[in-house]
């Protein structure tokens, strides 16, 4: 899952990011409410973890504004305020779950994954298909012409993003921001290396190409040459 963490405590944010990454998720960090609201309303996440007390804009305000903007990303609120009234206030503001500090990381990850799955069950697509290539988002299985294809986690995320946008040109910047969560020079060769490996796995021993380079623009997944 792609998870947005809005937390002003750098040490806590680093700890959360590391734990979620080790659990197989992609975590993006915002250090204050304004930056968090910007990311929450301009980019897609499977769920978000937000501290209640934040500089510039408090967590409940971020959630309320996000909901007004039409974003329904599940939100898990973290707070040292654990009274019933505090939890009720958080849920009424648009939060989906409320976890009181201090907390066990295993519980936070479990709650985050439940919220992410809850959102996914409301989506029509649990997998993608381009030609004879199929990707199952739930089982993390990839097959072409019925033959299993083994991918590394990053390769799976790259293929998932490309197949989700099949028929559309995907730029290098889009890949860096949505697969690697990088925000710097799109000329880095990390994309070329992974595209080459992925192309080898999904096209070697098969008759047709599915992943095409659009010179000067990026890449596109489509059936046929």
C-alpha positions in Angstrom: 0.0 0.0 0.0 0.9 3.6 -0.5 0.7 5.3 2.9 0.9 9.0 3.8 2.4 9.8 7.2 1.7 13.3 8.6 3.8 13.6 11.7 5.9 16.5 13.0 8.1 14.4 15.3 11.0 13.4 12.9 12.1 10.5 15.1 8.6 9.1 15.3 8.1 9.6 11.5 11.4 7.8 10.7 10.4 4.9 13.0 6.9 4.6 11.3 8.4 4.9 7.8 11.0 2.1 8.5 8.4 -0.2 10.1 5.9 0.2 7.3 8.6 -0.2 4.6 9.7 -3.4 6.2 6.1 -4.6 6.1 6.1 -4.1 2.4 4.4 -0.7 2.1 5.5 2.6 0.5 5.5 5.5 3.0 5.6 9.2 2.3 6.2 11.7 5.1 4.9 15.2 5.6 6.1 17.2 8.6 3.2 19.6 9.1 -0.5 20.0 8.4 -0.2 22.2 5.4 2.2 20.0 3.5 0.2 17.0 4.6 -3.1 18.5 3.3 -1.4 19.3 0.0 -0.2 15.8 -0.5 -3.5 14.3 0.7 -5.5 16.3 -1.9 -3.1 16.1 -4.9 -1.8 12.5 -4.8 -3.3 9.1 -4.3 -2.7 7.0 -1.2 -4.3 3.8 0.1 -4.5 5.2 3.6 -3.0 7.9 5.8 -1.6 8.0 9.3 -2.0 11.5 10.9 -0.9 12.9 14.2 -3.6 15.0 15.8 -1.4 17.8 17.0 0.5 19.3 14.1 2.1 22.7 13.3 0.5 25.0 10.7 -2.7 23.0 10.7 -4.0 20.4 13.2 -4.7 16.8 12.1 -8.5 17.0 12.5 -8.5 20.1 10.3 -6.5 18.3 7.6 -9.0 15.4 7.6 -12.0 17.8 7.4 -10.5 19.8 4.5 -9.5 16.6 2.7 -13.1 15.3 3.0 -14.5 18.6 1.7 -12.2 18.2 -1.3 -13.8 14.9 -2.0 -10.9 12.7 -0.9 -12.1 9.6 0.9 -8.6 8.2 1.8 -8.9 6.2 5.0 -7.3 8.1 7.9 -5.9 6.6 11.1 -5.5 9.3 13.8 -2.6 9.1 16.3 -3.0 11.1 19.5 -1.9 11.4 23.1 -5.5 12.4 23.8 -7.3 9.2 24.6 -10.5 10.1 26.3 -13.8 9.0 24.8 -14.7 12.5 23.8 -11.4 13.0 22.1 -11.9 9.8 20.1 -15.4 10.7 19.2 -14.3 14.1 18.0 -11.6 12.6 15.8 -14.1 10.2 14.2 -16.7 12.9 13.7 -14.0 15.0 11.9 -13.8 12.3 9.3 -11.2 9.9 10.8 -11.7 6.2 10.2 -9.8 4.9 13.2 -8.1 6.4 16.3 -5.0 5.0 18.1 -3.8 6.5 21.4 -0.1 7.0 22.0 2.0 5.2 23.1 1.0 2.3 20.9 2.5 -1.1 19.7 3.8 -0.9 16.2 2.3 -4.3 15.3 -1.1 -2.9 16.2 -0.6 0.2 14.1 0.5 -1.8 11.1 -2.5 -4.2 11.5 -5.0 -1.3 11.8 -3.4 0.4 8.7 -3.7 -2.8 6.7 -7.3 -3.3 7.7 -8.1 0.3 6.6 -6.3 -0.3 3.3 -8.1 -3.5 2.6 -11.4 -1.9 3.5 -10.8 0.7 0.8 -9.7 -1.9 -1.7 -12.9 -3.9 -1.2 -14.8 -0.9 -2.4 -12.8 -0.8 -5.7 -13.9 -2.7 -8.8 -10.4 -3.6 -9.8 -8.4 -6.1 -7.8 -6.2 -6.9 -10.7 -5.2 -5.8 -14.2 -5.0 -7.4 -17.6 -3.1 -6.3 -20.7 -3.3 -8.8 -23.6 -2.4 -12.2 -22.1 -0.5 -10.6 -19.1 -2.4 -10.6 -15.8 -1.6 -9.1 -12.4 -3.5 -9.9 -9.2 -3.2 -7.1 -6.7 -4.4 -9.3 -3.8 -2.3 -12.4 -4.2 0.7 -10.5 -5.8 0.8 -13.0 -8.6 1.7 -12.2 -12.3 1.0 -14.5 -15.2 1.5 -14.3 -18.9 -0.4 -16.8 -21.1 -0.9 -18.7 -17.9 2.8 -19.0 -17.1 3.8 -17.6 -13.6 6.3 -14.7 -13.7 8.3 -14.1 -10.5 8.9 -10.4 -9.8 10.7 -8.6 -7.0 8.6 -6.2 -4.9 9.7 -3.1 -6.8 9.2 -4.7 -10.1 5.7 -5.7 -9.1 4.9 -2.1 -8.1 6.3 -0.8 -11.3 4.3 -3.3 -13.4 1.2 -2.6 -11.3 1.4 1.1 -12.0 2.1 0.7 -15.7 -0.9 -1.8 -16.1 -3.2 0.5 -14.1 -2.4 3.2 -16.6 -2.5 0.9 -19.7 -3.0 2.8 -22.9 -1.6 6.0 -21.4 1.9 7.4 -21.6 3.6 7.2 -18.2 6.4 9.7 -17.7 9.6 9.1 -15.8 8.6 11.7 -13.3 5.3 9.9 -12.7 7.2 6.6 -12.1 9.7 8.2 -9.7 6.9 9.8 -7.6 4.5 6.9 -7.6 6.7 3.8 -7.6 9.9 5.1 -5.9 8.4 8.1 -4.1 11.4 10.2 -5.3 11.2 14.0 -5.9 14.4 14.8 -7.8 16.2 14.5 -11.1 14.0 12.3 -13.5 17.2 11.6 -15.5 18.4 9.1 -12.9 19.0 5.7 -14.5 17.1 3.7 -11.8 14.1 3.6 -14.1 16.0 2.3 -17.1 17.5 -0.5 -15.0 14.1 -1.6 -13.6 12.3 -1.2 -16.9 14.9 -3.4 -18.6 14.6 -6.1 -16.0 10.8 -6.0 -16.0 10.7 -6.1 -19.8 13.0 -9.1 -19.9 10.7 -11.0 -17.5 7.3 -10.2 -19.1 8.4 -10.4 -22.7 11.2 -13.0 -22.9 9.9 -16.2 -24.5 6.7 -14.5 -25.6 5.7 -13.5 -29.1 4.6 -9.9 -28.6 5.8 -6.8 -26.8 3.6 -5.2 -24.2 5.8 -2.5 -22.7 6.8 0.2 -25.2 9.1 3.1 -24.9 7.7 6.4 -26.1 10.8 8.3 -27.1 11.2 11.6 -25.3 8.1 11.0 -23.1 8.1 7.8 -21.1 6.5 4.3 -21.4 3.2 2.8 -22.3 1.6 -0.6 -21.7 -0.5 -1.8 -24.5 -1.4 -5.0 -26.4 0.4 -5.3 -29.7 3.4 -3.5 -31.2 
